[in-house]
Each structure stands twice: as C-alpha cells, then as structure tokens.
C-alpha cells in the first residue's frame, strides 16, 4: 500500500486570471496552472483552479494538507470606493476628526489649486459622539457616558446603519471605553458589524487610527462572506483542510481568524508576489532587487532589501490611509488589460481603466470594444496568437482593427500607435518603480529586478533601458510566482503599543512591561493557529524619532533583557537608519534628543518552505528549444527566433531579436539584449 500524497496548494486570484501552484511535499513535484478569474463569484475561479491542479497531479481532495490564498476582495472594494453605509462613534468634541484629516495635499502643494478633497469615508451626519475621556496614559478623566452610548446605538439601528467603527481618544492606552461601547451596540443593535480601534490598531494618531478602523469595518462583511463561501466549497472537496489567507504584512493567517482582522488583507495578493520574488532573487544571487508584478489590471512594484521586502505603516489603499504593517508596494494601472484611448486633448492615453477579465482585450473575442496593451503586443507579434498554451486563442484581426481605428483618430500608423501604447505603459511602470526607490533614497541603477505576472516580463528590455537596470530576472512560470510565494509564507501577526518617552528619561521597566504584554498577545495568537511554544518566533522592533519630527523610523530591537545595553543598541540602530534614509543623523547632538514612540512585536509561526534543487548545466545547444521564427516589431519589423522555454537548460544563451514562450507568459528579447538561463531555469536578461 502506498502512502497518501500530501499536497500544499497556493492560489492567487487576480483581476484576469487565477494562478495556482501545487507542491507534492513527498516527491517535491511542483505543478502550476491558471484558470480565468470569475469576478461575479471569485469562489468559482478558486475551486476551478483547485480541481485543475489536482487533476494534473493525478490525485483528489484527500491529498490536500493546506490551501493558502491571496485575495483581492478587500483591495478591490476599497479601490472602487464601495464602503457602504458606515457609521462612526468617537469621543465627544472630536466629531470632525475625519473632516479635518491631514493638511497634506497629494503630489505637493503645487497641486493645491487642482486637488479636490475626496469624500470622507463616513459623512458628518453618520458620526455620533459619546462622552467620556481618557488621558494619554489611559487614565480616566471623565467616565463613559452610558446614556449617550445607548442613544447612538439606537440611532444607528433606526437609520439601518449596520456597520460601525468605534475610535475613542487614547483608547490605544486603555480599551475599557471602546469595549463598553461595543457591548452597548451588541445589546441595542444586534445586527450591527462593529470594529473597535483598540483591536485594529493600538497606536496613536487619531485620524489614521479612525480611518483604519472604519476600513476594517467596511470590508468585514464582504470578506467574511467570501471566506465562508471558500471554506464551505473547500469542505466539499477536503473537509477541514487548513485554509490560510495572505496578509499585507507578508504572513498568512487562518481563514477563521482573518475575518476578525480583515484590514490585514488589503494588499493580500501583491504581498505574496513580493515574497515569491525575494525567494527568486536570493537563489539567483541577488540580495536586493526591485520586484515588478504585471497583471491584467495593474502592475505592483516593491523593493527587496537583503532578502526581505520592505515594510511600511504609511500605506494607502484607494483614498484611505491604512496604518497597518504592509509590504511597501506601489500599484499603477498599467496591466495587460489597460485601455488605450484618445484623451480630450487629442493625445494618446493608456490606463488606468482596464478591460479586466470580462470582456477583456479585443483579441480575447469576448465582446471587448476598446484596444488594450495586450492588443498592442499581439499586433506587434511580441506574444503568440494564443494564451495558456493554446487554451485561449487570440483574435489578431480584431486587435488590428481596433487599433487601426484609434490610430486613424490620432493620425498615426498602426505600428507607431502600438509602439506608443507600450511606451506609455513602460514609463508608467518606470515611474512607479521610482516611487519605491528614488523617493526612498535608493539608486535604481544598483538594483536588478525580478519581473513576473502574466504581463510583467513583456517590457523588461525597455525597462532596463529606461531605468539603466543591470539585469532583470524572469523566473519559470512567472505568471504563477504570487501563488508560489504563498507556499513560502509563515504565519505572522503584528502587535503594536504606543508608549511615547524621551530616550534620556526612558523608563526601562515600562518598556519591558509593554514588550512582555505584546509578546503574550503574539504568543496567544500563534497558539490559536496551532503552533507550540517551542515554535514561536517573537521579533521586537521600535519606532523612534528626533524631538520635533512628525514621523518615526522603525528599527529592530534585540531580544533578551530590557536594560541599558538594550536601550543603547536600539538608539544606535535608529541613528544609523536615519542617516541611511535621509543622509544625516544627530548622534550625540543634545539639541535633538531621541524619542521612543511605538513598541512592536511580530509573532511568527514558521512553515516548511519548498526547496528547489539547482539543475546541472545543459549541452549549450540552444537549437533544441527553437520552434521557428515569426515577424516581430521592435525598432522595426524583423524575423525573431521563437523558443520554447520548457526545453531550455542551464547555461543556454539567447540573443535578441527573439521571443521566449511558455504556458503563462512570454519574454520578448529585443535586439541588443541577451537572456541567459541560470541553474534554477530563471532567465537573466541584460544588455548584450
């Protein structure tokens, strides 16, 4: 009798395709596939992907041991501004915290004349104030106004406001008033979905904490329904199989727990891609790289430094600041489905609108009416007249007709229009890359790039040219790297506590007590996820700043005793980080003392990662992978050699003009560029 197979599956649902990776943990066999996304019911595409990958492995649901999922449910809801009828409860006297917001104007004050203040996530008429007051330490100044709380709860019930966020002043230091407000809402308005800030974000800055809490409340009903539907459908195939959802911070959490903290999933899908890219970069010999995840709707870019994606707590999703730990990702509407059009000024415009999966680009033949980036690639011969190994045939004539109509309206010939569409798309991607590099003090010319996603590898040669990159790494099955990244992710929880103190008067006992409480909370969360105490990894960090600064710099804090050497180590790390980021520091300067602001603990439950062994070098005879030639337009039309990537071996070198094709993606190699195959079958593209 043979042992039961043990299969782990990672599924990343994008706007156009659902990417699936399955790992047989016994044999090490790794299988990838794609299936069209189903925006009307994402669970359909999800389960179709599970069925397809299990069929490829020749097994059924009994083989499943875990399923990890990257989802865009929360992201898309916020990007589309569909937050519903939210209510907000805050401290008496602070009813207008959302209206006041922050004084900053996007893109600087030069934009002040044109910028229109967006609508608040909750309008003033749905804000209710409740008396009671805490000070900065959490001590009660005025008692909680029970009668006002009851009136607020009944008003929301009578107005059919069924989703409410609660944020009281200084509740990060003492959650008693918020817990009492939730109890009143549960009693007076049982149907209400409630989020309280002391559970969402125990950190100061009232505006950001309020909005983050309201975002959590807004996405909770839809995400909960989605996870419940996935869970029930999975149970039909493999009852009680562990089901994890990717979080924005680079970790996963069980589906049952993630519905309690839905805000943590707002960048679920892109985060998995950044982690997968970090693995690829490490095995290719690059410690620090850019990552570019090109999909059908958008492109996500981030930075990996010393093997770890950079994190931020100053992110936004759509118009809403979300002050939770998330991988520092910039998203731009420059995917394969981005629509090309004539602007009111009579110029060519590309994106951010997308044709999505339905109806999709013109070449999909599903009723699309607008030309897209994918149509431009098809017309120029840079992708074959089919996708997914022939599963999706492409209508080249429809793409050509649609582009010709737009070209006529702009007074351009067909090839010039198609090239212009790709050029604008490439510059949109390049500008996004500059936001995560140049604006953060990094020299983009010193960083290689990992390009993945279905459309990510299509523009790598042009991006090398625009950004002066040393090289771009394209992994095998690049369209499935985000799904692969889900198999490399640990369970991860972040806990924070604001505790503002001057360094020279730092109360070490207070710091030690706060860290101990955070560590207990993180350990408890890991225990709920099934990790024994011996497997817990509790990582400390702290946010520090110079006196007078508005924002902080996060640095690692050592484990062990919280004593004077601990204090000195953290402060020195802050000076060094500040100098690296901004070019100066005030080490030893009395007029700029250091302040401790937030204490943080990250709880990590480690999982087994798939290990891929390097392949031996091939015979160097590249002809084995050659499938023919076809006309391709780069600087002009030329005959490009076409290669089947599945037949390439380590050590092979491909000189442009050429096109490398595989199941889920295509890599055009422009004239003057070379693609080298490394020991892990990555393509490393660089100038000849």
N, C-alpha and C positions, 0 to 999 in steps of 0.2 A: 504494500500500500504506500503510495507517495504522500509526502507531507503537503498540507494545504498551502497554496500560494498566498503570499502576503503582499498586497499591492497598496501603495500610497498614491493618491491622486491629487494633483493641483489643477484648479480651474480658475481662469481669469476671464471674466465677462467684459468685453469691450463694446463700443458702440456699433461695430460692424460684425466682428467675429468673436466667438467664444473659443479661447485657446485651452487645450487640455494636455497635461503631461501625466503619465503614469509610470511609477517605478516599482518593479518587482524586487522587493528588498532581499529576497533569497538569491536570485541569479544576477541581480544588478542590471537587468534589462530595462532600458528606458524607452518608452514609446510616446510619441507626440501626435496630436491631430488637431484639427479645427472643425468647427461647425458654425453655421450662421447664427448670430445672436437673434433673439426674439424679443424686441423691445416691449411688445404688448404684454408678454409674460416671460420675464427672464428665466424663470424656473424651467421652461420648456427647453430652451437652448442649453441650460445647465445639464439637465438629465439626458438630453440627446448626446452631449459630449461624454458623459459617464458611460452610456451604453456603447458608444462608438469605440472608446479606448479599451473597454473591457473586451469587446469583440476582437480587437486587434491583438490582445494578449491571449485570447482563447480561453477566457475564464468568465465567471459570473460574479454577482454581487457578494457571494460568500467569501471571495478573496480580498475584499476591501478591508483595510485596517485603519485607514483615516482618509478624510477628504478635507483639503484646505482650499479656501475660496477667496479670491479678490473680487470685490463688487463695486460697481459704480452707482448703486441705488441712491445712497446719501449724496454723493457728489453731484449727480445729475439733477436731483431735486433742488439742491441749492443753486447750481448754475442756472437752472430755469426759473429760479425765484419762486418756486411753488411751496411756500412755507405754511400756507393755510391761515386759519383764523386763530392766531396766537393771543394769549393773554399774558400779562406781566404783573407780578407783585413785587414791590420794592419798599424801601424804608420811607416813612413819611418825610416829605421835604425833598426827596430825590426823584420825583415823578418824571422829570425831564432829562434824566441821565442819557437816554437814547437819543433825544433831540440834540443835546449839547454835543455829544460824541467827542471827536478829537478835532483839533484845529488844522491837522494836516490835509493837504489837497493832493490827490494823485498826480504824479509827474511834476511836482513842484509848484511853486506859487505863480509861475508864468502861465499856468493853466487855470488860474483863478477866474479869469474873465469868461471862460468857456465851460468850466466844470459845473454840472448840475447836481446838487446834493441828492443822493438817492433816497427813496422812501425808506423810512425806518422799518425794521423787521416787525415791530409792533407799533401801530399808531397810538397817539396820545389817548384817544377815547377808550382804548382797551388796557390802559395801565391803571392799577389800583395800588394805593399806598396804605401801609399798615404801621401804626405807631409802635414804639419800642426802639431802643438804641443800645448798641454795644460800642465800646471804645476799641482802639487799635490792638489792645491786648486780649480782647474778648470779654472784658469785664462789663457787666450790665450797668448802664447808666439809667435807662428807663425800662420798665417791664414791658413785655409783649402785650399788645392791645388785642385781647381775645375777641372783643365785640367787633372791632374793625375787621379782623380776620374773617369772622363769620359773615359780615356784610359783603366783603369782597368775594368770598366763595359763592355766596348765593347769587350775587350779580353775574358772575361768570356762568353759573348754572342757568339762570333765567335768560341770558343772552346767547345760549348754546355755544359758548366758547369752551371747547373740550380739551384743549391743550394749553398748559400754563407753565411758565418758567418763574422761579422764585429766586430773587437775589437781594439779600439784606446787607446793609453796610457792615463790613468787618466780620461777616459770617465765616470767612476762612479761618478766623481765630477761635470762633465759638459757633457751633451749628445749632444751638438749642432753639433759637427763634425760628429758623428755617424748618427744623423738624416739626415744631409745633404748627407752623403754617401748613405743612403738608398733611398733618393729621386732621386739621380743620377741613381742608379741601377733600380729603378722603371721606370725611363724615358728611359734609354738606353737598358734595358733588361727586358721588362715587364713580361716575363715568369718565372723570377727568384724568388725562395723562399729565403727570407732573414731573418736572426736573428741578432740582434744587442745586444752587451753585456750590454748596459745601461738599457735594458729592461729585460734581462735574469738574470743578477747578478750585482748589483751596489756595488761591493766590490773589494778591491784591491787584489793584486797577479795576475800579468798579465797572467802567464801560465795557472793557473787553470781557470781564467775567460775566456781565449781564448778557451780552450778545452770545457768548459761547454757551451759556446755559439755555438760552432761547433756541439756538441752533440745535442743541441736543434734544430739546423738547419737540422741535419741528420735525426732525427726521425719525423720531422714535416710533410713531405708529406705522409708517410705511416700512421701515427696516424690520420691525418686529414681525409684520405680516409676511414680508419676503422671506425672512429666516425661517419662520414657522412653516411656510409652504415648502421650502427646500428640505427642511427636516422631515416633513411628512412624506415627500416624494422619495427621499433617500431611504426612509424606513421601509418603503415598498420593495426596495432592491437589496438593502443590507440593514436590517433593523439595529438601531442603537450604535451604528458605526460612528466613531468620533468625528465631529464636524467642526472645523475651525474657520474663522473669518479673519482676514488680514486687517491689521490696524495701520493707521497712518504713521505710527512710530517705528515701524519695522519689525513688529512682532505679530503674533496671532493670538486669538482668544476663542474659547469655545462659543458656538452659536448661542447657547443658553445664557452665557454671561455677556456677550457683546450687545444683546438687546437692552441690557441695563446701562450701558455706556455707549450709545450709538454714535456720539460725536467723534469717538476714536476711529471711525471707519471712513471719514470724509475723503481721505486720499488712499483708500484701500488698494485699488488696482495699481496706480503708479508706484506705490511704495514697494510692491512685490517686484516690479521690474528693476528698480534701483538695486535691490538686494541681489537679484539674479545677475545683474551687470557687475556688481562687486565681486562675485564668485568668478565670473568670466575674466575680469581684469586681473585678478590675482593669479589664476592659472596661466594667463598669457604673459605674466612677468611685469605687469603694471600695477603699482601700489595705489596710485592716484590717477583717476580718469574722469572725464565727462561721461554722462550717460544720456542717450537720446532714444526715446521710445516713441516711434512713429506709428500711429494707428490710423483708423479710417476717419475719425472725427477730429482728433487733436494730436499734438506732439508734446510729450512731457520730457523735460530736461532736468538734470540734477548733477551733483558732484560727489564723487567718492574720494575721500582723503585717507591715505594709509589703510585702505581696505574697508573703510566704514563710510556709508552715506552720511552726509552732514545733516544735522537736525536743526530745527528752528521751533520756537514757540510764538513767532510773529507772523504766522501764515494767515492767508485768507482763502475762502472758497466762495467764488462769485463775489458778491458785495459784502460778505460777512466775515469779520475777523474771527478767527478760531484759535484761541490762545492755548492750544494743547501741543504736546510734543509731536512733531510730524517731520518726516523726511523733507528736506528743503527742496521742493520741486516747483518749477515754473511751467505752466501749461500755456500753450499758444494754439490757436485754431488753425493749424497747418497740417492736416492729415490728408490721407489719400482721397477722402470724400469732400475736401474743401472746395467750395463752389467758386468758379471764376465768372466774373461779370463785368459789365461796363458801369463805372461809377457815374454819379450825376455830373461830374466834371469832365466826363468823356475819356477817362483813363481806365486802364486795366486794374481790377481789384480781385484779390484771391482771399477767400475766407472772411470772417470766421465762421460764416454759415456753412453747414455741411449737409450733403445728401444722405448721410448716415447709411444704415443697412437697408432701409426701405424708404424710397425706391432705390437709392444708391446711385452711383455714376451712370452716365448714359450707356457705357459699354456693358453694364450688367443686364440690360434689356428688360428691366422691371418697371418701366414707366418713368424713369428719370427724365427731367426736362432741362436740366442745367449742366453745362460742362464742368468737369472737376479736374483736380490734379491727376487722378488716375487716368482719366481720358487723355490728358496730355502725354503721359508716359506711353500709353497704348499707341497713340498716333505717331510718336517718335520712335516706336519699335523697341523701347527700353524694357518693356515687360512683354511676355508672350501673349498670344490671343486667348489665354485661359488662365484660371487661377486654381489653386489647390490641386495641382497635378492633373488638371483636366476636368475636375468635378464641376467647376463653374466656367462655362465657355463665355468669352467676351465678344461683343459685337463691335468690331473695329470700325465698320462703316458708320454705325450710329454715333460713335465718338467723333469720327472725322466730320460728319455732317453738322453736329452740334458745335464743334469748334470753328468750322468754316463760317457758320452764321455769326458767331461772336467776332471772328476775325474781320469779316466784312464791315461790321458796325464800327470797328476800331481802325479800319484802313490798314490792316496788317495781312501778310500772307500766313498760311496755315502753320508752317514750321516756326515762323517768328513768334506767333501767338503762343504756341505750345511751349516753346523755349522760355518765353516771358512768364508764363504761368509757373513753370518750375523754378525760374529765377526768383520770383517774388516769394514762393513757398520756402526756398532755401534761405533767403535773407530773413524771413520771419523766424525760422528756426535758429539762425545765427544770432539774431537779436535776443532771443530767449536764453541762449547759452551765455551771452554776455551778461545777462542779469544775474546769473548764478556764479559768474567768475569775476569779470572786471569790477562789477559793483561791490564785490566782497573781497577785493584786493588780491585776486588770483590772476596770474598771467596765463591766458588761454593757450598761448603758444608752447607752454611747457607741459601740456596735458594731452595725452592720447584720448580717444573717445571710443566707447562701446555703443554701437548702433544696433537697434533691434526693433521688434514690432514688424508688422507686415509691410509698412511703408518706410520704416526707418533706414534701411540700407540703400534705398534708391538714390539718395542725394549725397552719399558720403564723399565722393570725389569733389563735388562742388563745395562742400563744407570744409574739406581740407584746404581748398584754395582760398575761400573767404576768410577763414579763421587762422590760417597758417598752422594747422594741426600737424604734429609729427606723424601720426598714424591713426587709423580707425580699425577697431576690431569688430568683426561681424561673426557672432557665434553660429554654430549649426542650429537649424530650426529657429531663426531669430524671432519669428512671429510668436513663438511659444516660450520665450525667455521669462516673461512675467509669471506664467504658470509654473515654470521650472523653479523660479525664485520662491514660490510658495512652499516648495519641498525643502528649502534651506532655512526656513524661518523658525526661530524659537518662540515659545510663549513668552509674552513680555507685558509688564504692567508698569506704569509710571505714576508715582505719587509725589506730591509737592506740598510744601508748607511755607507760607511767607513768615519770615522772622527777621525784620529789619533791625540791624545793630551796627554801630560803628566798630571797626576792627580793633581800635585801641581800647575800647571798653567791652570787648566781646565776652559774653557770659558763656563760658565753655559748658557749664552744667546745663544751661538752657538748650544749647546746640545739641549736646549729647542726648538729652531727653527727647528733642524733636526727631533726631535721627532714629532713635530707638522706636518711637511711635510709628514713623514711616516704614521702618523695616518690619515691624509686626504686621502692619497693614499689607505690605507687599507679600510677606510670607503667607499670610492668610489667603490672599488671592491665588497664590501658586498652589496652596493646599487644595483649594476648591477645584483647581484644574487637574488635580491628581498627582502632583509632584511631592515626593517625600522630602523631608527636611534636608537630607544629605544632598539632594539635587538642586537645592535653591542657590541661585547666584544673586546676591543683593549688592548693587553697584551704587555708590553715592556720588553725588555731584552738588554743586552750589552755584548760585548766580550772584556775582559781585559787581560793584561799580565804584567809580570815584565819586566823592561827595559833589553834588550838583548835577551829576549826569541823570538823564531821564531813563536810560535803558541799561541793561546789565549784560555781562558776558558770562556764559556758563563754562565752568571748568570741572574736571574730575576731582573728587575728594577721596583720600585714601581710606581704606578700611581700618579697623582697629580702634584704639583709644582716641577719644576726642580730647587732645591735650595741646600744649603749646607747640610742639613739633608739627602736629596735625594742622594747626592754625597757620603756622609759617609756610607749610607746604602748599596749602590752598591759595594763600595770598600771593606767593611767588608764581604759582601757575597762572593766576589772574594777570599779574604784571606781564608775563611772557605772552599770554594770549592776546592781551590788549595791544602790545607792541606789534605782534604778528599781523593783527587785523587792521590796525589803524596807523601803524608806523611810529608810534610813540607810547611811552608809559611814564608814570610818576613814581617809580620805585625810589623810596627814600625821600620823597618831597612832602614835607609836613603840611603844606597848604592845600594838598589834595588827598585827604585821608580816604581810606578804603571803607566801603560799606558792604556788609553781608545783607542780601535781600531775600533770596529764596533758598531753601534746602530741598534737595530732591533725592529720591531713591528709586532705582529701576530694578524690579524683580524679574529675573529671567529663569525660565524653565527650559533647559536645553533639550533639543531633539537630535536624533541621528540624521546627519546630512548625507545625501548621495555622494559617493566618491567615484569620480571618473578617472580611469587609468589612462596615461598617455599612450598614444599609438606609435608603433615603430615607423621609421621613415620608409616611404614608398620607393619605387624604382625611378621616379623622376620623369617617366614617360607620360606627359600630360595628354597625349592623344587618346588615352583610354577613356577620358571624360568628355571628349569632343563629340557633340551631337550634330554639328553643322554650322552654317552661317546664316545671317539674315541682315538686311539693311537696317541700320540704326543711325539716328541723327544725334550727333554730339555737337561739334562745331559746324558740321555739315554731314551729309549722308555718306556712310562708308559701310563696307561689309565687316560686320563684327562676328568673331568666332563665339559660338554658344557652347557652354559647358554644363554638364550635369553634375551638380555639387556632390551628390551621393557617391560618385565614382572618384572623387578627388582623394589624394592621400597626402600624409605629411611630407613636406619638402617640395610639393608642387608649386610652380610659379606661373602665374597667368599675367600676360602683358596686354594692356588695352590697345585697340578697342576690342572689348569682349563683354559678354553677358554671362553671369553665373546664375543658373536657375535651380530652384529646389521646390519642395512641396508648398511651402507657405510664404516664400519671399524670393526676391530677385536682387542681384547686385550688379548694376552696370559698371564696368571698369572703363573709364574714359581713356582716350589716347594720352600717353604720358604718365600713366599710373600703372602700378603693379599690385597684384593680390597674391600674397604668399600664404600657404597652408601650414599652420603650426601643428604641434604634436597632439592637440586636442581637436583638430579639424576646424579651428577658427580660421577665418580669412582675415589676414592683416593687410589692410590696404594703405598704400603710401605712394608718394611721388616716385617715379622711376629714377 
